[in-house]
Amino acid sequence: MPSLAQAKDEPWDAPPPAWEGVWAGTVGTAPIHACLDHTPYQEKGAYYYDRVKRLLRLEPGPAPGKWFEQAIDGKNGALWTIAVQDGALTGAWSDGKKVLPLRLARIGGPSKDYGGPCADMAFHRPRLDAVHLSTKAALLEGAKYTVTTFKAWPWFDDQAEISTFSLEGSSPAITKVNALLRLPLPKPGGTGEWLDCMAANVNSIGTDGEYWRAVEPTLITNRWLGVRDSTESSCGGAHPNSDNAPRTFDLARGVEVDPLDWFGPQAVHREHYDGETGEAKTLTPAFRKAILLGWKADGAECRDAVSQQEFWRVGIARGALVFSPELPRVAMACGDDIKVPLARLRPWFNQEGRAIAALLPR
């Protein structure tokens, strides 16, 4: 691995080493896939036996051309000794007791893109299998719906699971909403946001990431659907990710709506930035004060974090709207949902909001 001083001297557009890329071949007679990556700041890799499909991390060894298998606890395992000959990787695998020949052919090139070889689908696609979805019937306040769950295959060690749901009915509007609710699930080939997370983590540290997402109904009426969309993930960044977003669907039109659009400029400030689609929507200080009326903070730090937060997301409930502050990671523990009665919000609605408020469930 290059030292920090060496790394600073190596430009990002320097030619990649000949061993960087995605490879397929054998250790002894066992088929494997491997990825090896080089950047100015680190070298890393991973591989799996095609029969098992469970990742093993590779870390650079004490000399060029040597790589150690490394367990999660940091202990070194078998040693790879490899060299590039005529475009192929050849060498030996040794665990100290036996030595096996290692022969690999390139199936994916080096990459200076953000993803890198260890995020390449040439490496990950062979780990995918037929997508199996389980379903079960459920009820919310007498309304029937169906929960659909995807669990990643055993070789991902229970580190990825997605659940969502579908409503009963076959009207065009319900069909549109069900299609939107189904989007978090893997595509037929198994790819999707969950696999992007796995690949990003492999590219960062040589192991699979973690990805859990649950899309659940909080309110179902003839006209409105309230949803809680929660995600917990670890995808190779500096820290895990967490999101818990309310969502609202109009079942008469078959579209997702943003309740912030029901408020006038005295409540919500809208700003459009060049080069971006949509608007940035922030709550005005006066409106924040109104929705926080009667709210009791868990300490001064939480009071300041919530009361000063301009960005909020809004969901629906019976007789109320539910406001959720978009807090930074260090203040997430302060992020309580705040339920505000429709009657208190009435002065802040725009014309559309007043009309919709009359239709919201009580």
Salt bridges, closest charged atoms under 4 A:
GLU10 OE2 - HIS38 NE2 2.73
ASP37 OD2 - LYS44 NZ 2.76
GLU43 OE2 - HIS38 ND1 3.03
ASP50 OD1 - HIS33 ND1 2.82
GLU141 OE1 - ARG318 NH2 3.08
ASP157 OD1 - ARG54 NH2 2.87
GLU193 OE2 - ARG213 NH1 3.92
ASP208 OD1 - ARG127 NH1 2.87
ASP229 OD2 - ARG213 NH2 2.65
ASP229 OD2 - ARG247 NH1 2.96
ASP243 OD1 - ARG313 NH2 2.57
ASP250 OD1 - ARG223 NE 2.77
ASP250 OD2 - ARG253 NE 2.95
GLU256 OE2 - ARG247 NE 2.93
ASP258 OD2 - LYS281 NZ 2.96
ASP261 OD1 - LYS281 NZ 2.71
GLU271 OE1 - HIS269 NE2 3.62
ASP304 OD1 - ARG303 NE 4.00
ASP337 OD2 - ARG228 NH2 2.62
